[in-house]
Amino acid sequence: MKALCVTCALAVAMMVIAGWAMAQEVEQKGAPVSEKTAPASAPVAAAREMQGTTCPVLGGTIDKKYNYTYKGTIYYFCCSACMSKFKADPEKYIEKMSPQK
């Protein structure tokens, strides 16, 4: 019985570590491969880059490894947390970026 409990605990620990490692890989790459890669049959349109050098969420200096393409424009962020916030409500942050009329 004790060996079974130890085996189960080790299995859970390995799953937690594997999940953490996958999360770190996604954070380093900016997005999962499935979000970055279009199917071979899909036409690839040229994306334009956002204007400016500051994060649209917090206003910090951007790091181009944190990027997200939305409606044909590549947006850059200072960190993965800002990129996640942007993904949740892109229009909110795009509106803030627009020049005042």
N, CA, C and O of each residue as an XYZ file, in Angstrom:
404
protein
N       0.824     -1.192      0.000
C       0.000      0.000      0.000
C       0.875      1.265      0.000
O       0.598      2.237     -0.703
N       1.931      1.215      0.809
C       2.832      2.364      0.890
C       3.513      2.607     -0.461
O       3.675      3.754     -0.875
N       3.909      1.537     -1.141
C       4.550      1.663     -2.452
C       3.587      2.261     -3.474
O       4.002      3.040     -4.333
N       2.320      1.908     -3.388
C       1.316      2.457     -4.303
C       1.149      3.962     -4.079
O       1.048      4.724     -5.041
N       1.119      4.387     -2.835
C       0.997      5.819     -2.529
C       2.216      6.594     -3.036
O       2.071      7.687     -3.583
N       3.400      6.039     -2.857
C       4.620      6.685     -3.325
C       4.612      6.778     -4.848
O       4.983      7.808     -5.410
N       4.191      5.709     -5.511
C       4.118      5.702     -6.976
C       3.138      6.755     -7.479
O       3.435      7.477     -8.431
N       1.979      6.844     -6.849
C       0.973      7.852     -7.245
C       1.503      9.265     -7.027
O       1.300     10.146     -7.863
N       2.179      9.479     -5.905
C       2.729     10.809     -5.619
C       3.786     11.188     -6.656
O       3.842     12.335     -7.099
N       4.616     10.233     -7.037
C       5.623     10.506     -8.052
C       4.977     10.797     -9.403
O       5.440     11.676    -10.131
N       3.920     10.076     -9.745
C       3.237     10.313    -11.019
C       2.631     11.718    -11.051
O       2.730     12.413    -12.062
N       2.013     12.131     -9.959
C       1.427     13.476     -9.893
C       2.522     14.535     -9.996
O       2.361     15.533    -10.698
N       3.626     14.317     -9.303
C       4.730     15.281     -9.352
C       5.274     15.404    -10.769
O       5.580     16.507    -11.222
N       5.398     14.277    -11.477
C       5.899     14.321    -12.850
C       4.939     15.078    -13.761
O       5.379     15.816    -14.642
N       3.638     14.904    -13.560
C       2.659     15.632    -14.390
C       2.725     17.129    -14.112
O       2.626     17.931    -15.040
N       2.889     17.514    -12.863
C       2.992     18.934    -12.507
C       4.242     19.538    -13.146
O       4.188     20.633    -13.706
N       5.353     18.834    -13.061
C       6.605     19.333    -13.645
C       6.479     19.444    -15.158
O       6.942     20.422    -15.745
N       5.855     18.451    -15.798
C       5.669     18.496    -17.254
C       4.793     19.678    -17.648
O       5.083     20.355    -18.635
N       3.736     19.938    -16.901
C       2.869     21.088    -17.178
C       3.607     22.400    -17.017
O       3.445     23.311    -17.830
N       4.407     22.503    -15.987
C       5.189     23.718    -15.758
C       6.175     23.931    -16.904
O       6.338     25.053    -17.385
N       6.842     22.840    -17.346
C       7.809     22.954    -18.435
C       7.132     23.410    -19.719
O       7.687     24.224    -20.456
N       5.946     22.897    -19.993
C       5.216     23.318    -21.192
C       4.826     24.789    -21.097
O       4.902     25.516    -22.087
N       4.412     25.226    -19.921
C       4.052     26.635    -19.738
C       5.256     27.539    -19.952
O       5.131     28.613    -20.540
N       6.425     27.111    -19.479
C       7.636     27.897    -19.671
C       7.994     27.985    -21.147
O       8.429     29.037    -21.615
N       7.818     26.895    -21.884
C       8.119     26.886    -23.314
C       7.189     27.833    -24.059
O       7.629     28.566    -24.944
N       5.906     27.824    -23.708
C       4.948     28.713    -24.355
C       5.305     30.156    -24.051
O       5.254     31.003    -24.942
N       5.670     30.454    -22.797
C       6.030     31.821    -22.419
C       7.258     32.306    -23.176
O       7.316     33.463    -23.592
N       8.240     31.427    -23.356
C       9.458     31.814    -24.060
C       9.200     32.045    -25.538
O       9.815     32.927    -26.137
N       8.316     31.283    -26.133
C       8.048     31.408    -27.559
C       6.994     32.460    -27.856
O       6.890     32.917    -28.994
N       6.210     32.856    -26.861
C       5.186     33.870    -27.082
C       3.822     33.289    -27.358
O       2.823     33.910    -26.996
N       3.727     32.150    -27.968
C       2.456     31.509    -28.246
C       2.713     30.064    -28.642
O       3.782     29.734    -29.154
N       1.731     29.207    -28.403
C       1.906     27.828    -28.848
C       2.098     27.760    -30.355
O       1.607     28.619    -31.087
N       2.800     26.759    -30.811
C       3.079     26.603    -32.233
C       1.791     26.595    -33.032
O       1.750     27.147    -34.131
N       0.741     25.986    -32.512
C      -0.517     25.903    -33.246
C      -1.118     27.278    -33.507
O      -1.823     27.456    -34.501
N      -0.857     28.262    -32.634
C      -1.363     29.609    -32.863
C      -0.492     30.397    -33.837
O      -0.978     31.331    -34.474
N       0.784     30.039    -33.965
C       1.691     30.786    -34.823
C       1.720     30.258    -36.250
O       2.008     31.010    -37.180
N       1.428     28.986    -36.433
C       1.612     28.358    -37.731
C       0.283     28.192    -38.441
O      -0.630     27.550    -37.923
N       0.177     28.765    -39.617
C      -1.025     28.605    -40.425
C      -0.923     27.307    -41.201
O       0.181     26.878    -41.537
N      -2.050     26.670    -41.495
C      -1.995     25.469    -42.312
C      -1.366     25.765    -43.665
O      -1.478     26.880    -44.174
N      -0.704     24.769    -44.248
C      -0.001     24.959    -45.519
C      -0.939     25.407    -46.629
O      -0.513     26.114    -47.542
N      -2.203     25.012    -46.572
C      -3.143     25.365    -47.630
C      -3.709     26.774    -47.481
O      -4.254     27.320    -48.440
N      -3.589     27.372    -46.295
C      -4.148     28.708    -46.064
C      -3.243     29.770    -46.663
O      -2.023     29.696    -46.517
N      -3.827     30.768    -47.342
C      -3.001     31.857    -47.865
C      -2.461     32.690    -46.710
O      -3.182     32.978    -45.754
N      -1.213     33.070    -46.797
C      -0.581     33.845    -45.741
C      -0.524     35.301    -46.166
O       0.137     35.643    -47.147
N      -1.213     36.151    -45.433
C      -1.202     37.580    -45.721
C      -0.064     38.221    -44.936
O       0.250     37.794    -43.825
N       0.543     39.231    -45.509
C       1.618     39.936    -44.826
C       1.026     40.751    -43.680
O       0.120     41.559    -43.885
N       1.542     40.533    -42.482
C       1.072     41.269    -41.321
C       1.903     42.538    -41.169
O       3.094     42.559    -41.479
N       1.264     43.575    -40.695
C       1.998     44.818    -40.436
C       2.269     44.893    -38.939
O       1.572     44.271    -38.137
N       3.286     45.658    -38.576
C       3.643     45.793    -37.173
C       2.950     47.001    -36.557
O       2.668     47.988    -37.236
N       2.684     46.903    -35.268
C       2.076     48.019    -34.544
C       3.002     49.226    -34.576
O       4.208     49.082    -34.775
N       2.453     50.393    -34.384
C       3.228     51.623    -34.306
C       3.677     51.813    -32.862
O       2.932     51.496    -31.935
N       4.869     52.321    -32.667
C       5.355     52.627    -31.333
C       6.250     51.551    -30.770
O       6.367     50.458    -31.325
N       6.882     51.878    -29.657
C       7.818     50.959    -29.020
C       7.451     50.674    -27.567
O       8.263     50.136    -26.815
N       6.234     51.033    -27.173
C       5.816     50.773    -25.803
C       4.677     49.760    -25.778
O       3.862     49.701    -26.698
N       4.633     48.978    -24.732
C       3.620     47.946    -24.541
C       2.235     48.595    -24.496
O       2.033     49.553    -23.748
N       1.270     48.088    -25.287
C      -0.065     48.676    -25.286
C      -0.834     48.434    -23.991
O      -1.869     49.061    -23.769
N      -0.354     47.546    -23.140
C      -1.067     47.259    -21.893
C      -0.514     48.092    -20.738
O      -1.259     48.841    -20.106
N       0.792     47.969    -20.455
C       1.374     48.688    -19.314
C       2.247     49.871    -19.706
O       2.601     50.687    -18.855
N       2.594     49.973    -20.975
C       3.404     51.101    -21.407
C       4.893     50.913    -21.239
O       5.656     51.858    -21.437
N       5.331     49.713    -20.878
C       6.763     49.431    -20.734
C       7.428     49.250    -22.092
O       6.761     49.263    -23.127
N       8.733     49.084    -22.080
C       9.490     48.837    -23.303
C       9.145     47.443    -23.827
O       9.164     46.467    -23.078
N       8.834     47.365    -25.107
C       8.431     46.079    -25.681
C       9.605     45.124    -25.834
O      10.756     45.539    -25.972
N       9.289     43.846    -25.806
C      10.251     42.779    -26.088
C       9.601     41.966    -27.208
O       8.557     41.346    -26.998
N      10.204     41.964    -28.381
C       9.562     41.379    -29.557
C       9.312     39.880    -29.457
O       8.616     39.320    -30.305
N       9.862     39.217    -28.445
C       9.551     37.792    -28.295
C       8.123     37.604    -27.772
O       7.555     36.521    -27.908
N       7.545     38.642    -27.179
C       6.150     38.595    -26.755
C       5.326     39.304    -27.814
O       5.241     40.532    -27.830
N       4.723     38.526    -28.693
C       3.963     39.142    -29.781
C       2.696     38.359    -30.055
O       2.604     37.164    -29.776
N       1.729     39.058    -30.605
C       0.443     38.456    -30.926
C      -0.110     39.171    -32.153
O      -0.147     40.401    -32.194
N      -0.534     38.411    -33.142
C      -1.093     38.993    -34.355
C      -2.602     39.016    -34.229
O      -3.239     37.992    -33.981
N      -3.163     40.203    -34.405
C      -4.607     40.395    -34.303
C      -5.065     41.228    -35.491
O      -4.593     42.345    -35.703
N      -5.984     40.670    -36.257
C      -6.539     41.341    -37.437
C      -5.445     41.894    -38.349
O      -5.538     43.032    -38.811
N      -4.417     41.101    -38.606
C      -3.374     41.473    -39.552
C      -2.302     42.404    -39.028
O      -1.444     42.842    -39.795
N      -2.327     42.718    -37.745
C      -1.301     43.581    -37.153
C      -0.591     42.818    -36.042
O      -1.231     42.162    -35.220
N       0.731     42.908    -36.023
C       1.521     42.267    -34.973
C       1.678     43.267    -33.830
O       2.193     44.369    -34.021
N       1.233     42.873    -32.651
C       1.364     43.707    -31.457
C       2.456     43.104    -30.585
O       2.554     41.884    -30.461
N       3.280     43.964    -29.978
C       4.387     43.534    -29.129
C       4.122     43.991    -27.698
O       3.461     45.003    -27.466
N       4.656     43.220    -26.738
C       4.382     43.472    -25.327
C       5.659     43.395    -24.510
O       6.682     42.901    -24.985
N       5.597     43.885    -23.285
C       6.771     43.853    -22.410
C       6.911     42.511    -21.714
O       8.007     42.158    -21.279
N       5.816     41.745    -21.595
C       5.868     40.458    -20.902
C       4.686     39.584    -21.318
O       3.767     40.047    -21.994
N       4.720     38.335    -20.913
C       3.651     37.410    -21.290
C       2.329     37.759    -20.609
O       1.263     37.500    -21.168
N       2.382     38.339    -19.420
C       1.153     38.712    -18.725
C       0.397     39.793    -19.506
O      -0.828     39.741    -19.613
N       1.120     40.757    -20.043
C       0.475     41.811    -20.840
C      -0.106     41.225    -22.127
O      -1.186     41.621    -22.566
N       0.614     40.286    -22.724
C       0.122     39.661    -23.935
C      -1.188     38.922    -23.645
O      -2.114     38.972    -24.455
N      -1.275     38.246    -22.513
C      -2.499     37.535    -22.133
C      -3.653     38.496    -21.906
O      -4.778     38.224    -22.323
N      -3.385     39.612    -21.251
C      -4.434     40.616    -21.032
C      -4.936     41.164    -22.364
O      -6.139     41.346    -22.548
N      -4.026     41.424    -23.281
C      -4.400     41.938    -24.600
C      -5.271     40.923    -25.331
O      -6.290     41.290    -25.917
N      -4.886     39.665    -25.303
C      -5.650     38.620    -25.992
C      -7.076     38.530    -25.471
O      -7.995     38.225    -26.231
N      -7.268     38.792    -24.191
C      -8.598     38.715    -23.592
C      -9.532     39.818    -24.091
O     -10.742     39.608    -24.171
N      -8.986     40.988    -24.426
C      -9.816     42.107    -24.888
C      -8.984     43.049    -25.760
O      -8.668     44.161    -25.336
N      -8.624     42.616    -26.980
C      -7.730     43.416    -27.827
C      -8.273     44.812    -28.144
O      -7.519     45.784    -28.144
N      -9.553     44.912    -28.408
C     -10.127     46.206    -28.803
C      -9.956     47.262    -27.717
O      -9.776     48.441    -28.019
N     -10.012     46.848    -26.467
C      -9.832     47.782    -25.342
C      -8.472     48.471    -25.432
O      -8.371     49.682    -25.237
N      -7.433     47.700    -25.728
C      -6.079     48.250    -25.763
C      -5.773     48.947    -27.087
O      -5.012     49.915    -27.120
N      -6.359     48.461    -28.168
C      -6.161     49.106    -29.467
C      -6.769     50.504    -29.440
O      -6.202     51.450    -29.986
N      -7.914     50.620    -28.807
C      -8.572     51.932    -28.700
C      -7.689     52.928    -27.943
O      -7.619     54.100    -28.312
N      -7.022     52.469    -26.897
C      -6.113     53.328    -26.132
C      -4.908     53.761    -26.947
O      -4.359     54.839    -26.720
N      -4.488     52.921    -27.905
C      -3.329     53.213    -28.741
C      -3.645     54.220    -29.836
O      -2.751     54.907    -30.330
N      -4.916     54.307    -30.215
C      -5.306     55.194    -31.324
C      -5.028     56.649    -30.965
O      -5.271     57.072    -29.835
N      -4.516     57.414    -31.933
C      -4.281     58.833    -31.670
C      -5.607     59.553    -31.412
O      -6.628     59.259    -32.033
N      -5.559     60.489    -30.488
C      -6.754     61.277    -30.161
C      -7.143     62.144    -31.345
O      -6.291     62.745    -31.999
N      -8.443     62.200    -31.613
C      -8.944     62.994    -32.751
C      -9.400     64.348    -32.302
O      -9.851     65.150    -33.120
